[in-house]
Amino acid sequence: MSDILRVCLIGVAATSAMTFGLFLLHWKGFATGDMVRALGSAVTGRYENSLGLGMIIHFTFGILFAIMYISVWSRLPDIANAAVWQYLGLGVFCGFAQGLVVSMVLMVIIAEYHPLQRFRASGFGVALVHVFGHMIYGGTVGLLAGIFRISL
């Protein structure tokens, strides 16, 4: 199997882990974590039937970011000798940084301009949930890239 295909599968696995983590936090009532429907309905303008399009968007970006993460990591000196826990830490750090950016975008742009009122609510809890979700994503990319020694 080619490395690019493995990276795509890592992107799918990491996005699945993130989506499940967001679902659990949303289900437990911690904060709105229904990012998939928020993405889909931002395009369609309707909550109904937004899940499918949201999944396509979410997983497409999950694959693209896995490619980007691993491409950048592959250029780091001595990455070939890094331990799995170092890949994991690198992934969690990158996920944290990406989560901060996404949370700012959520709070500034999405919350103000989303076509559905239910996705306009934002605050610290929503931002924290999305940072955490992206840390799950990055950690999963790092863990799998380290275990399988993937580089691009």
C-alpha positions in Angstrom: 0.0 0.0 0.0 1.4 3.4 -0.9 2.2 6.0 1.8 -0.3 8.5 0.4 -3.1 5.9 0.7 -2.0 5.2 4.3 -2.0 8.9 5.1 -5.6 9.1 3.7 -6.6 6.2 5.9 -5.0 7.9 8.9 -6.9 11.1 8.0 -10.2 9.1 8.0 -9.3 7.3 11.3 -8.3 10.6 13.0 -11.4 12.4 11.7 -13.5 9.5 13.0 -11.9 9.8 16.4 -12.4 13.5 16.5 -16.0 13.3 15.4 -16.7 10.6 18.0 -15.1 12.8 20.7 -17.1 15.8 19.7 -20.3 13.7 19.6 -19.7 12.5 23.2 -19.0 16.0 24.5 -22.1 17.3 22.6 -24.3 14.4 23.8 -23.2 14.9 27.5 -24.3 18.5 27.1 -20.8 20.1 27.8 -21.2 22.4 24.8 -22.4 22.3 21.2 -20.1 19.9 19.4 -22.2 19.2 16.4 -19.6 20.4 14.0 -20.5 18.1 11.2 -24.1 19.4 10.9 -22.9 22.9 11.4 -20.6 22.5 8.4 -23.3 20.9 6.2 -25.9 23.4 7.1 -23.5 26.3 6.6 -23.6 25.3 2.9 -27.2 24.2 2.5 -28.8 26.7 4.8 -31.0 24.0 6.3 -30.5 21.6 9.2 -32.4 18.8 7.4 -30.1 16.7 5.2 -27.0 18.5 6.4 -25.3 15.5 8.0 -24.3 13.9 4.7 -22.7 17.0 3.2 -21.2 17.9 6.6 -19.5 14.4 6.7 -18.1 14.8 3.2 -16.7 18.2 4.1 -15.4 17.1 7.5 -13.7 13.9 6.2 -12.3 15.7 3.1 -10.6 18.3 5.3 -9.5 15.5 7.7 -7.7 13.8 4.9 -6.1 17.0 3.6 -4.9 18.0 7.0 -3.4 14.6 7.7 -1.5 14.9 4.4 -0.4 18.4 5.4 0.7 17.4 8.9 2.6 14.3 7.8 4.2 16.2 4.9 5.5 18.9 7.2 6.6 16.4 9.8 8.5 14.4 7.2 10.8 17.4 6.7 11.8 17.7 10.3 15.3 16.6 11.1 15.7 13.2 12.7 12.0 12.5 12.5 12.8 9.0 11.1 14.3 8.2 14.5 11.5 9.7 16.6 9.7 7.5 19.1 5.9 6.9 18.8 5.3 9.1 21.8 7.2 12.0 20.1 4.9 11.6 17.1 1.9 11.6 19.4 3.1 14.7 21.2 3.7 16.5 17.9 0.3 15.5 16.7 -1.4 16.8 19.9 0.5 20.1 19.7 -0.4 20.6 16.0 -4.0 19.7 16.8 -4.0 22.2 19.7 -2.7 24.9 17.4 -5.2 24.1 14.7 -8.0 23.9 17.3 -7.2 27.4 18.5 -7.4 28.8 15.0 -10.6 26.9 14.3 -12.1 28.1 17.6 -11.4 31.7 16.8 -12.9 31.3 13.4 -16.0 29.6 15.0 -16.4 32.4 17.5 -15.8 35.3 15.2 -17.1 34.3 11.8 -19.3 31.1 11.9 -21.2 32.1 15.0 -22.0 35.5 13.6 -22.8 34.5 10.0 -24.1 31.0 10.1 -27.5 30.7 8.4 -29.1 28.8 11.3 -29.7 30.3 14.6 -28.8 27.1 16.6 -25.2 27.3 15.4 -24.7 31.0 16.2 -24.2 30.3 19.9 -20.5 30.4 20.8 -18.5 30.9 23.9 -15.7 29.4 25.9 -17.3 26.0 26.2 -17.7 25.7 22.4 -14.2 26.8 21.8 -12.8 24.4 24.4 -14.7 21.5 22.9 -13.3 22.2 19.5 -9.8 22.6 20.7 -10.1 19.3 22.5 -11.6 17.7 19.4 -8.6 18.9 17.3 -6.2 17.6 19.9 -7.8 14.2 19.5 -7.5 14.5 15.7 -3.8 15.5 15.9 -2.9 12.9 18.5 -4.5 10.2 16.4 -2.6 11.3 13.3 0.6 11.5 15.2 0.1 8.1 16.9 -0.7 6.3 13.7 2.1 8.0 11.7 4.5 7.0 14.5 3.3 3.4 14.7 3.4 2.9 10.9 6.4 5.1 10.3 4.7 7.1 7.5 6.4 9.9 5.7 5.7 11.8 2.6 
